[in-house]
């Protein structure tokens, strides 16, 4: 029975980014172990995936002494478990997991690349983060960028040997659950609860953003564009995500606007994202960096019109004025105009949403992505057996 260890920095990533993957591999007859830092999500993901979880105390910040301790703990875990494959996801888990797996002699070491923090950094921090990426890739035997645009960026910036790079299917780390993100299966009680939290006026145009409320997600530009728009008194901005002030915090003025403005509603989080999408008129995703954003796949599956920034990942999925509206990252004025356009040209936006729905249902069904990942695991096992 082959053994697989999947690693993310925090358990929330196992729950949200890799949902169903571990259960799928277990169903295929593999032994699977999940690894992350501690967190309240662990009992839930152990039940949902049906596999055990091991805690390694990762931090998301740069913490050299704690990081060295984590490498040692991972090394001991790998020596004890003797996995056939170690597969990491998220930057810190990738760096420490790939180093430890290489030191422990694990033959198949995969890192899924779903965004590069260095893209949004400057100065010495940018150089440090780029070196961390290179170190991750050098210790991996394969690197899986989750979009073609991300693969091209890695190649053009000489971050990794091309022969190590592979994009699974047409991109995405986990596809989209078309059974969950489906307007026909939504529950009335969850729709009512979401409506009560948004409290929209009868004719309000609902603009939704989903994700962490941090600077890199473009939240400051979104709030500014919304408040300066012609539609501010006929629309409502719903921010579905929690503030993260320890890393990449929003500026205090933006936080105060979010908390105080009657036309902005902030909701910490919900496991019923599809219900909020069903109530929205447009999803805005103004992020500064992405790999292949799950939220766009989910919105597309829900036939929700999209406005997004022109970054790698977003533009791997959305085509300008064909399947959505794209604006230059960080450009408040053009984002404002895009939201005003979406308000006026609702039929046009719905037509673009329908075109993207057709693409996503054909190419990004989660079941297809899981099968493709498993197929690549089998390929790597076979290649490793031939080399013995």
N, C-alpha and C positions, 0 to 999 in steps of 0.2 A: 504494500500500500504506500504510494508516494506521500510525502509529508510536505506541506506548504505552511510557511509563516508569513502572514500579512501584517505590516506595521504602518501605523500612522502616529503623528505626534500626540494628538488628543483623541479620546474615544468618540467625540462628536463626529469626527471625520469618518470613522468606521461606520457610524450610524447613517450619515447623510451622503458621503461621497462613494462609499463602497457597498451600499445596501444590497443584500442578496447575493453578493459574490461568494462569500465564504460558505453560505448554505448550498449554493449551486455546486461548488467544488466538492463539498461533503457528499452530496447526492451522487456525484460521479465516482465515489468510492475513495476519495482522498482523506487523509487526516489533515485537519486545518487548525492552526493556532492563531489567534489574534493578539496583537501586542500594541499597547499605547500607554500614555500616562494614565494616572487614576482619574476617575470622574464619575458623576452620578449616572451617566448613560450606560455604564458597563453591564449591570444586570439586564437591562433591556436588550442590548445587542447580543448578549449570550443566549437569551431566550429566542430572539428573532433568528439568529444565525445557527443556533444549535451546536456551537463549538466553544471551546474554552478560551479564556482571555488571561494573558499575563501582563502584569503592570511593570513598566520601566519608567522611572520618574523624569521623562523628558520635560524640558522647558522650551518655550517658543522664542525666548530671547537668547542673546549670545552670552553663555555662562560657561566658560572654559572648564572649571573644576567639576561642575555638575555633568557637563558633557562627557568628560573623560570617564567619570564614574558610570555613566550610562553605557558607554562603549564596552567597559569591562563587564557589566551586567549582561549586556546583549551577547558578548563573546561566550560567557559561561552558559547562557541559555542555549545558544546554538550548539555548543559542544555537548550539552546534555541531550538535546532533542535530535540532533543530526538531521536537519531538514534537507530535502532535495532542492527546494527553492525557497529563497527569501525574497519577498517582493515588497518594496517600500513605496510609500505615497506621502506627500507633503515634505517640505524642505528639511526640517531638522531630523525627522525620522529617516529620511533618505540619506543624509550625510552620515549620521551615526550608525544607521543600520547597514549601509553598504560597507563602511570601514570595518565594522565588527564581523560581518559575514565573510569578508575577504580574509581577515585575520584568522577566522575559525575554519577556513578551508571549504566553505559552502561553494559548490560548483556552479550553481545557477543563481545569479544575483541580479534582480530586475528592479529598476526604479522607474515608476511612472511619473512623468514630468507634467504638472498641471498648472504651470505658471512659474515665472522666474522673479523672485523678489527684487533682484538687482535691476530689473527693467525700470522700476520706479524710484530707485535710489540715486544718490549723487555723491561725489567726492570719495573720501576714503571708505565710506560704508559700501558704496557701489563696488569698489575694487575687492573689498573683503567678501561680499556676497557672491561676486563672480568667481572668486577663487574657491569658495565653498561649493558652488555648483560643479566646477571642474573636478574637484576632489571627489564629489559624489559619483560623477560619471566615470572617473578613472577606476573607481573601486567596483563599479557594476560591470556585469558581463553583457547586459542589454539595457538600453534606456528607451522608454516608450513615451515620447511626447504625445500629448492627447489631442493634438491638432497638427495639420500639415503646416500651418503658419508658424507654430512653435518649433517644429522640426527644422524648417528653413532658417529661423532665427538662430538656433543652436549651431547649424552648419556655417552660416555666414559669419558668426562671431567666434568660430573655432573653439567652441566650448567642449566638443566631444567628437570622437572619430565617427565619421558617417556610417561605418560598417556596424556600429553598435545601435544605431537608431532605427526604430520601427514604430509606425503609427498603426494602431489596431483598428481594423475596419476603416471607416471614414473619419475617425476621430471620436473623442469623448472617452472619459475614464469608465463610465458605467451606463451610458445610454439613458433612456428615460422609461419609466414604468408607465406604459400606455394603458394599463388597467386602472392605475391610481389617478393619473392626470387625464381625465376623461369626463367631459361635461355630463355624460349620461349616468354616471354612478355616484354623483355627489349626494351627500346626506343633508336633508332639510334642516336638521337641528344644528349642524355645523355652519350651514349658510346663514341661518338666523343669528348664531353666535358671532360670526364674522361681521355681519351687518351691524349688530349692536355695538361692536368695538369700533367700527369705522364711523358710525352715525352719519351717513351721508344725507344731504338734502335731497329732495325729490328729483331734481334735475342735475345734480352734481356730476361732473365728469371726473371719474376716479383714475388718478395716476398712481401706479403702484411701483415701488422699488423693493426688491427682496435681497437681503444680505446684511453683513455686519456694517454697523455705522462707524466707518473709519474713513480717513482721508483718501486712501488708495482706491476706495470704491466710488469716488466721485460725488460723495454726498454733499460736500460744500457747494459744488457747482450746481447740483440739482436743486438744492434749497434756494440758492440765489436766483437761478433761472425761473423757478416757479414763482417766487415772490415778486419778481419784476415783470412777469408775463401779463398779457391782457386778459388772461382767463382765470386769474387768481381768485376772483370772487364768484366764479361759476364752476370751480373745480375743487378737488380735495387731493392733497398729496398724502399717500399712505406709505410709511416707512416700516416695513416688516423686517425687523432685525434689532439686535441689541447694541448699545454703545460699548466700545472696547477702548477704554482710556489708557490702558497700560501699553499698548502698541499702536503707533500710528493714529493718535487721537485727533478728533475733530477740534476745530478752534472753538473757544468758549462762546463766541457770538453765535455761531451756527447752532450749537447745542441749545442756547437760550431761545433762538428762533423756533427750533423744533418743538421745544417744550411749551412755548407760550403762544404760538400763532394758532388761531382758531381753525385755520384751513389746513393744518398739518396734523396728522395723527401718527404717533409712533407706537408700535406694538413690539414688545420684546422678542417674542418668537411664537410660532405655532406649528404643530405637526400637520396642520390642515391648510397648507399653502395653496393647494388647488382651489379651495373654496374662496380664498381672497382673489385669486386670479379670475375666477368665474364672475366676481362682482366688479372687477376693474374694467376700464375702457382701454387702457394702454399700460404696458410695462416699460419702464425706463431703466436702462442698465448703463450707467455712466462710468464704469470702472476704468481705472488707469492701467491695469494689467490683468490678464487672465490666461488660462490655458485654453480650455474649451468649456465655457460656462454652463453648468447644469440648469441654471435658472432660465436661460434662453430656450433650452430644449423643453423645459416644463411649460413655459409660456406658449411655445409653438404647439405643443400637444394639446393645450387648452384653447387653441385658436385665438389667443390674445395678441393683438398688435404690439409690435416691438419698436422702441427707439433705443439705439445703443451707440456707444463710442466706437471710433474707428481703430480698435486695437486688435492685435492677434487674438484669435479665439472667437471674438464677436464676429469679425469679418470672415472667419472660416465657415460660419453658418448663415449669416444674414447678408443679402445682396441689396445694395442701395436702390430704393424705390421699386424693388421687385418683391422682396420678402420682408422689408422693414425700412426704417429710416436710420441713417448712420450720420453722426456728427463728429467733428474733430475733437478728440479727447481734450477735456478741460475748457472747451469753448462755450462759455455761458450764453452768449448771444445766439449762436446757432442752435443750441439745445432749447432755448426759449422759443425760437421760431419753429422748431420741430414739434414741440408740444402744442403750440398754437395751431399748426397745420393739422395735427392729429385731432384736435378739437373740432375743427371746421370740416375736414375731409374724412369723416368717419367711414363712409362706404369704401373709399380708397384704402384706408388702413385695414379694413376687414378683408378686402380682396388680397392684400399682401399677406395678411395672417393666414388666409386659406392656402395660398401658394406655399408658404413655409410649412404649414401643417402636412401637406402632401409629401414634402421632402423628408420631414422628420419621421413620420410614420413608416416611410419606406426604408429609411437608412439607419435609424437610431433606436429601434426597439431594444430595450434592455436585454431581452432574451438573446437577441443576436449578438450583442456585445459580450455577454457572458460566454456564449459558445465560442466566440472568436478568441477570447482570452484563454479559455481551456484548451483550445486547439494549439495555441502557441506554447502553453505549458507542456503539452504532450510532445510537440516538436523539439523543445529544448531538452526534455528528458531523453528522447531518442538520440539526439545528437550527443548528449553527455555519455550515454551507454556505448555508443560507437567509439568514443575516444578512450574508453577504458582498456 
